Amino acid sequence: MHRVFVALIALALSLSVVAAEAPVQVLLVGTYHFGNPGRDQHNVQSDDVLLPERQAQLAAIDAAIAKFQPTRVAVEWPKAVVDERYAKFLAGTLEPSRNEVVQLGFRVAKTAGLARVDGIDVDGDFPYEPVQAWAAKHGMTPRLDAVGALTEARVQAITKLQQDGTIAATLRDMNRPEAIAADFAFYGDLLRYGSGDEQPGANLLASWTRRNIEICARLVQATKPGDHVVVFYGAGHAHLLRSCVRDVPGFALVEANDFLPR
């Protein structure tokens, strides 16, 4: 009991030190994939962002986010890949890329005068097949298909939004808190798929959550008090990353739509 009391005092003192420090402000921008890699269950079909009109739209996003005064930029690539490619980007030797890491992350970091970008991505399992098998065995395939259809409809809506409008307008729609919460409903519904010791839905959700917590850990470990961090990540990660940022003492979440241009 004494050890627990001492530990609680130490924790309280630690948190009081954190509270006295300038918060790390995190501007989290959930994105669609500009380069159409086709790696997700459902994929937005992006227009060519290398076209002059789209480049102008990206420049407008860059100028708007510059008002946040970023001191760090974090992106959805592993550290080693980012270190190599950002150095080439600054040197002007990187091959043209449609990827949002380059078009948003590297662009914003260069404008901010940053010598490096933080690659914080972590690989992880996505065991969807056991969920499908359990659903088939227990008559829940129609429900699983219906949830998937809702997700596909949302993806198609985003595809149309960016085809008919600007990149910024698309990102603003995707980064509404209510849209982020709705997009996470697919994962929450997974808890229905399982019984007793057989829990494929919970296992998938646990795997997805673990990956995002490890991503968030790399973000937290890369920062110092007072940093202004811009994070560009696939929108499917946004709900869990936002929750993590809000839960870390000394961190403050900044809404993307406070800075994305209209």
N, C-alpha and C positions, 0 to 999 in steps of 0.2 A: 504494500500500500504506500509505503514511504517513497519507494522508487517511482511509482506512478505519479505521486504528488510533485516530486522533484522534476519529473519529465514534463508535467503540465506547466510548471513555472518556467522551465526553459523554453517551452514552446511559446508561452505568452510573451516572454522577453524577446524571442526571435521575431514574433509577429509585430511587436511594438517597434522594433528596429526597421522592419519592412515598411510599416505605416509612416515612418518619419522620412523615408526616401521618396524621391520623385517617382511617380508611377511609370511603368512601361506602358505606353499607349500603342495598341495594336489595331491597325486598320485592316480588316480582313475582307478581301474581295473574292467571293466565289465566282468562278468563271465556267464557261463551256470550253471545250477543247477546239482551238482554232484550226488545228492540223488534221482533224478527222481521223484519229488513230484507230477508232473502232474497238477500243479495249473494254468498254463498259457494257452492261446489260442493254442499255438504251443509249443511242449516240446522236447528238445534234449534228446536222449537216451544215458546216460552216461555209460561208462565202470565202473567197480568196482574200485574205487580209493583206496580201502584198499589192493589191490594186491601189492606185493613187487615192481614190475616194476613201477606202478603208484606212490607209495610212494616215490620212488627215484626221479621221475620227480617233485613231489611236493617239495621235499627237495631242488632240484636245483632252483626252483622258489623262495623258501624261502631265499636261500643264495644270489640270485641275488637282491632281493628286500631289503635285509639287507644293501646293499650298499647305499640305500637312507637314511639310518639312521633314521628310523621311531621313532617319539616321541608319536604318537597316532595311533590307528587302529580303524576304524569304519566299522560296518557290518550290514547286512540286517536281523537283528533280533531286537525285542523290547528290551529296556534297562533291564527290570527285568529278562528276559530270559537269556540275555548275562551275567549279573552279577552273576547269579546262576551257569550257565554252565561253564563260564571261570574259576571261583574259583575251580570247580571240575576238570577242565582240568589241571590247575596248580598243583593240589593235586594228579593227576593221578587216580582220581576216576570217571571220566566221562565215560559213556558207549561208546564203539566204534561208531563213527558217520561218515557217508560219506558226510555229508553236507559241502558245501564250506565254510561256516562260521567257522567251526572247522578246516577243512583241509587247508584253506588258512589264514583266519583271526586270529584264535587262534594260529596257528603255527607261523605266522610272529610276532605276539605280544609277544609270549614267547621268541622267539629268540632275540627280541629287549629288553627283560628284563622289559616289561611293566606289571604293577600290575593290570591293568584293560583294558578292551576293551569297546569302545563306541557302544552301540546298538542304532541305530538311525532310525529304521524302523517305519513307520506309516501306519496304515491300511487305505484303501480308497475304494470307490465304483468304479466299472467298468461297467457302464450301456450300455452294448453292445446290449442287446435285442431290445431296442427302435431303434437303428440304423438298425438292421436287419428288423424290422417291417416297418420302413420308406422306406427302399430300396425295400422291396417286394411290397409296395403300389405304388411306383413311378417307377417301372421297372428298378431299379438299382441293383438288386440282382446279375446279371452277373458280374458287375464291382466289387462289394463287394467280390464275390467269387474269382475273378481273383486276387485281391490284397491279399486275404487270401492264395491263392495258391502260390503266390510269397514268402510270409512269410514262408509258410510250406517248400518250396524248400530251402530257406536259412537255416532253422532249420535242414533239412535233410543233407545239405552240412556240417554244423557244426558237426552233429553226425558222419558223415563219416570221417571228418578231425581228430576228436579226437580218433576214432576207429583205423584209419590207422597211426596216428602219436602220438605226445606227447601232454600233457596238455598245455605246454607252447606254442607250435606252434598253437594250437587251440585258446588260449587266445590272442596271437599276431594277428591272423587274425581277431578276433572279435573286437579288440581294435584299428584297423586302423581308423583314423578319417573319411575316406570316407565310411567305412563299417558302422560306427555308424550313420552317416548321412543317408545312404541308409536304414538302419533298422528303422529309424524314419519316413520314407515315409508313412507307414501305418497310423500313427496318423495324419499327415498333410492332407492326402487324406480324412479323416473323415469330413472335412469342406464342402465337396460336398453334404453331406447327411442332408438336411434340407431346409426349406423355410419359410420366414416370422418369425412368432413367434414360429414356431415348429423347433427346432434345436437340434435333438438328437446327431448328430455328434459333434457339438460344445460343447454340454454338456459333452459328454464322454471325449473329449480332455481337457476341463476345469477341470474335475474331476481328470484325470491323471496328469495334470500339477500341480494342487493344492497339490496332494499327494507328488510329487517330490519336490516342493518348501518347504513343511513342513519337508521332510527328510533333505533337504539342510539346513534349519534353525537349525535343531538339530546338524548338523555337524558344522555349523558356531559357534553356542553357546558353543560347547564343546572345542573349541580351544583357544589358546593364541598366540600372535605374535611370530613368529619364529618357530612354530611347523612344523614338517614334518608328515603329516597325510597320511596313506594309507587307501583307501576306497575300500572295496570289495562289489560289488553290482551286481544284475542281469543286464545283458547287455541292456535289454529293458529300463532301467532307465538312461543309460549312457548319451544320448543326452541332456536331460533336466538337469541332475546333472552337467554335464560339463558346460553348459550355465550358470547355477547358480553360480558355482565357479568362472567363468571368470568375472561375473558381480559384485561380492562382493568386495568392496574396501579392499585392504590389503591381498587379496588372489591371489595365482598364481597356475594355472593348470599345472601339470607335466604329460607328456604323458606316459602311461603305457609301451609302447614299447621301451621307453628309458631305462627300467630296466628289463623287462621280458626277460629271456634267449632265445636264438635261438635254 
